[in-house]
């Protein structure tokens, strides 16, 4: 009798587990969406040879991640094809430089997916514009989950491009997700070092302590229902005292060249993370253990006049082979967001065709 009882319990547990797995699968299918869209709202032209889809999928923490999927019209969807994920600069959204890279790499024959990081754009996350580097890295792994379950994608050949801040996020993701087969960064910012030390290590220890203190005090204000404050990002007005780096960002984010306000957002808060969460970057060290990514290949692309090139140089120095540091002549940091005549798409194409078989 005791044996029968135990078997009954085990049977019920197995049934419950199977039901739970089926329920999760059904829920996943309900939350995955794929809708063909036009690219008329872009600040750049998307080739007529590409079909573009709006997609959503869940990350591991059950948050919806929004993306744009680009598929070449001549792609054979009856076979498995290589794919590339593209991440946007910190504070940006997929409709800007991420889609520039995704659409152009799709023209070269790849399935590509740009995404909005959690808390930004059309992806889930509250409060809006919050900083959480581990979640950003998770979003890239979730993008692999999504692509790797498409019947026309080869899950063993998925690469990634991280532009600006996403360069550090894709490195963080690649260290713990071997499914990212080939990793490229463009105009990379190490968002940890940039916040701890500022450019060229120009920030003092006392300045850093003040930033941390201000953020901690702001938590009390927000906890008791006070106003959310924002920090850094791109200025909204310029004068004779505006720093050259801010002028560079302004020319993209505050002009028709690259300005984009996502649905439900505000022009006043675009690019600006919340003050109380931005200090999370102080604990973000994406280049630690970067050598463990080897033997997967890494390509670091930076402008030879870019104010940010120190980050690509640092990552390249720490990484192991196979690796490449590519300088774009006469290019600054933001030039590589959208200047098609400067972006080395031939180099990116050769890199991914070599390593994504």
Protein Blocks (a to p, Z undefined) as FASTA:
>chain_A
ZZmmmmmmmmmmmmmmmmmmmmmmmmmmmmpccddddfklpcbdcdfkbccdddddddfk
opacdddddddfklcfkbccddddddddehiafklmmmmmmmmmmmnopacdddddehia
jbgcddehiacfklmmmmmmmmmmmmmmpfkbcfklccdddehjlmmmmmmmmmmmmklm
bdcdehiacfklmmmnoghhlacfklmmmmmmmmmmmmmmmmnopacddeehidfbdcfk
lcfklmmmmmmmmcmklgccdehiafklgoiacfklmmmmmmpcfkgoklmmpccdcddd
ddfkbfklmmmmmmmmmpccdddddddehiafklmmmpmklmcfklmmmmmmmmmZZ
